[in-house]
Amino acid sequence: MAQIKVTPLGAGETVGKRCFLLSIGRKNIMLDCGMDLGFKDERMFPDFSYIVPEGQITSHIDCVIISHFHLDHCGALPYITEIIGYSGPIYMTHPTKAIAPVLLEDMKKSAFDQKGNSFVYTSQMIKDCMKKVTGIPLYESVMIGSEIEIKAYYAGHALGAAMFWIRVGFQSVVYTGDYNMTADRHLGAAWIDNLKPDLLISEATLRNSRPYCEKDFLKKVHGCVACGGKVLIPVFALEKAQKLCILLETYWDRMNLKYPIYFAMGSAENANSYYKMFVAWANQKNTRNPSNCNVFDFKCIKTFDRGCIDDPGSMIVFATPGMLHTGLSLQIFKKWASNENNMLVIPGYCVQGTVGHKILCGAKKVTFENNQIVEIKMSVEFIRFNTHSDENGILKLIQNCEPRNVLLVHGDEIKLKHLKEKIRDEYKIDCFLLCDGETKVITTPLKIPLNFSVEKLKNQITSFNAKPPDPKHRRFLHGILVMKEGKLTLMDLPGVFKENTGKSRHALNFASYIKIEMSVLSSLEILQNLYLILKEKLSNWDVEMSSQTINIERVAVVIVGEEKERRICITWNNQDEDLGRYIFGLLQSIG
Amino acid sequence: MKFYCLSNDPVHSCFVVTFKELTIMLDCGLVMEPILNFLPLPLVQSSKFSSCPNWIHPRVNESQLDGELKKTGNHVFIDSPPEFQPPLEKIVDFSEIDVILISNYMNMLALPYITERTNFKGVVYATEPTLQIAKFYLEELVEYIEIAPKANKACKWKEFRELHNLNNLNLELSPWKWKKLFDIDDVHKSLSRVHIAGFDQKIDVYGALEVSPISSGFCLGSANWILSTEMEKISYISGSSTLTTQAKPINQNSLKNSDVVIMSGLTQAPHINPDAILGDLCMNVVLTLRNNGTVLIPCYPSGVIYDLFEILSQRLDESGLTTIPMFFISPVAEHSLAYSNILAEWLSSTKQNKVYIPDEPFPHANLVKNARLKFFKHIFSEGFSSEFRQPCVIFCGHPSLRFGDIVHLIELYGSNPNHTIIFTEPDFPFLQALAPFNPLQMKVVYCPIETSLNFQQANKMIKDLKPEVLVIPKVYTHPPLVAPHREDLVIDRLIAKQIITFKCGECIKLPLKRKKSQVFLDPEVALNLIPQEIQTGVKVAPISGLLDVRDNVHNIRKCDEVVEGVPKQLVSSLFKKNATYEYGSMGPMDIDLFLKKLKQDGISDVKLTQTSETDGVLTKIKLVNEEIEINISEKGTHIICEGKQSWRLQIRDVLMSCMNRF
């Protein structure tokens, strides 16, 4: 039995960083290399010392695969390549390769630079790291070395997000990363072939049970601007910004609204260009119909000018950063917060300690460092997106790819217990949870390929098909396995001796006799009687009678001698000893 | 394995192979040659083409032709909507085709004929750019023909065999096989049946075969296809290129070790030296523009034009012609330009790296932004007349000059010697394309930009790939018609172990006989095997198992322990579980050993006689009161037992312990 081993390098945290070590067929593959934004010390990164306490890590890892550009999946990549010194191959999809550095840079800047401490890795390191990455398209089967084969499938969780099929020898694994089985406005639904992997490692962060309502959001925003209010949407440069832009753009277009929408992305301005160029990775509906041109080519949305902050009249502004802790979004917030006509829309999670977090907790006043107090009179809306699959999505994926085992990772253990039982009951496959950082070992059946002569195979099939159909009937196969020069070939007996000259068969044949008691019957009649008996007893064999002989496959029964000296003679080869012995015993017992 | 050729054009090819009970169509090219026999379709009433006199054949009554044939200059044309040559029918039953594999967008244009007009029930595979760009080509083609409708479909002329060789076109195929173009509904329905494949993706075809498109470097998304089983490998090389300007470079490695290589799609302009062409083209453009002339470049809506935009704009800048606009006129111009810039995965690495900056991989987006390049659906589209300025460069379809806005533009500029028309697409012989427009005053320049392999490159590639069998169109073994003396423009007859040539409509049996196939051994069966070394490095073991066949995958699994209706002690016999095979000879040494062991076993009453026979020594051993006789010869050993079985079994055991067996 072969094994597949999965070890989380993120220790016990349920959310946070994603990083797994997959051992399959003597190969070690790192799946994702994320960081935990909740920490500021070494716990931020996965525990790489598990792989090798000290010394070179490269010789212990055959490749790194990144599923998508979110930091909890790729944040530790510059760390492992530039600081720990991993120099082996790294694979991700093209959009991930394009967008990941933008996010890494953004994080490095906004999360840490403000306190004056320099971050663990530098901008140059991010650049150097990305140079080592190989971008791959979907569905292409990529060979890493001569043994590892990987293939990316559309995951629908973020632009460029992919699920990976990994094969080493006859063992295979599907690693989903984060995925979403339902299409949304800017991304399509995840999809996978019927791969029948030995193991499916599925992300099980179930989606929020309470989805936000696009209609409500649009209505509220529309209502606000219609009354002359200003709407501030603090966002990170990527993803949610584009998602909301598409939403507003189509609504504005359909309703023929003219209120200005501004997009203030500062240095990350070109983030949108990536989306434009990789629009083929967005919802398939958009690409299949290029007459829509590019969905990320926003016509109603203009670039923001700082001067516009004080413009009278309604407007909508997207500004960075998303958690209102610094920068333009905070600046605008301070100006607009005290007007009850205005509105703040927070489209994402905010880290504790940020202004965004305070507001989400219901604060009515925010005090700043210089004792400036801002009263919040503007209305506040919080929206959440569904970028993960729900329970049905996970089940659907299992149904699509038919794994032999399922490993659910990163989820609420209690909720997942139920799901686990369901998978076991419904699909009759083994399902495990990987919630608490332990290693999981899954055994997989071996598959041993043999070469087999097409002619023999065809003969076998023809003879099988020639028989009347019978569900009990089996396709029996007997041959000689020849192992030569590392190749396994299934041959028949003459073939073995033909191919290995110098050796020949030495047949070991037996002849045994049974005396026939006095009988008035002729030899032929006796033989016919024997034939009937044998035919009945050996219904699964070919029992044939020719003029003087009964043949049961290669066992022959004849009658020799004359008159009183008549004997039954049974001859067989040593290979048919069991059958020969049985027939002898049978005939002897009849007498 | 059988091979059928359904197209008379080695570039816009269509083949069918049957292998492992599968029927696979390789490419679905549309042969457009017939359209050159038709009068151009002008956008507006053309005095030239509407006033052509009827052509009169000395042996055919004019009234029988009903004015279907017209004469202009020295040429005869059919006055009818143009007709095309789809893949030949009645050679292969299209309903039996399991898959169609498309190698590039040029070789997909006949697909609607197959999917919408036959009983085809299979699956079509193409790469994403192939599908998208083929859609542009087809949409453009259909629009060009539908925008200039002709009332009458001419067919009476076909009744006269003597007319089939109009204009001395070398018509291999009867005009009866020509067909009217499909409509836009057919196009969309047909394309919706195409499944997307990625490079190097291994696609399973009914478990019997794996097919995989690999980059061919010829154009965006272009692929060669590999058809393989565990034992056999067939490579289909279609339009391929060693250039690396646009598309991902060719993957030659994957084509190695093929049993069969089918090669088509070599250069259509083998006699032209490609190195000088681009320089020539730019020079002619610059010269014309300097003389205040306008340049017409008949083109398809994608492909080489992307490079031309890039090169020409640079060249014009260098020549100080910075204000000269370029116009790209095609019903799909806008989509083609937009689409080309979202294809990062399919581009050459230089272009691909641009998207990480981020920059658009092709510069034409910038050219459009700077109003250097302007695109319009048609010359009568809104805005064109106000934007239009001369001198300029106009890219416009269709390269056959039989339909599309180009027809009007040639009529407009043809009489002025300051203007130039430059042919870059090698698909149509340019003199024939121009024939209905004669006499012309404008300059005509032929600069075919051919990116596919030339004969020298093809020969080199075959040498590297070393296929067992090479399958090529017969025409590749003769110098091309355009250069009959160039003996070097052929595929070298000695380049492969075996070369098989084919012609249109032929069915050829390819020498690929499947000898070995793969079966899988269940580990449970393997665990019980006891391999014996019968020769240095050769181990053998008898195997008994049950064959499971599912999805064309063969598995050997463990035999059952119990079989209904079979005595328990016979189950092992039924499955030959205890079968052993003796080999080698029993020499004097072995016989001594045998006797010694018998003695140890308590059998010492032995009579031994040895006689020389023709086939060696025959040893006779009689024992146990002569109830058992053992005859040992070179070939085998016979044990004749007259008495109790227990004796026989005992002797069997002793004998077996003295013999080589497995």
Interface residues (C-beta under 8 A of the other chain):
Chain A: M1 H94 K97 A98 M130 G135 P137 L138 Y139 E140 S141 V142 K151 N270 S273 Y274 K276 M277 F278 V279 A280 T287 P290 S291 C293 N294 P445 L446 K447 I448 P449 L450 N451 F452 S453 V454 E455 L457 Q460 I461 K472 R474 R475 F476 L477 H478 G479 I480 L481 V482 M483 K484 E485 L488 T489 L490 L493 V496 F497 N500 G502 K503 S504 R505 H506 A507 L508 N509 F510 A511 S512 Y513 K537 L538 S539 N540 W541 N574 Q575 D576 E577 D578 L579 R581 Y582 F584 G585
Chain B: E128 Q132 I196 A197 G198 F199 D200 Q201 K202 S212 E230 M231 E334 H335 A338 Y339 N341 I342 L343 A344 E345 W346 Q352 V355 Y356 P358 E360 P361 R514 K515 K516 S517 Q518 V519 F520 L521 D522 P523 A526 L529 P531 I534 Q535 G537 V538 K539 V540 A541 P542 I543 S544 G545 L546 L547 D548 V549 H554 I556 C559 D560 V563 E564 G565 V566 P567 Q569 L570 S572 S573 L574 F575 K576 N578 A579 T580 Y581 E582 Y583 G584 S585 M586 K635 G636 T637 H638 I639 I640 C641 E642 Q645 R648 R652 L655 M656 M659 N660 F662
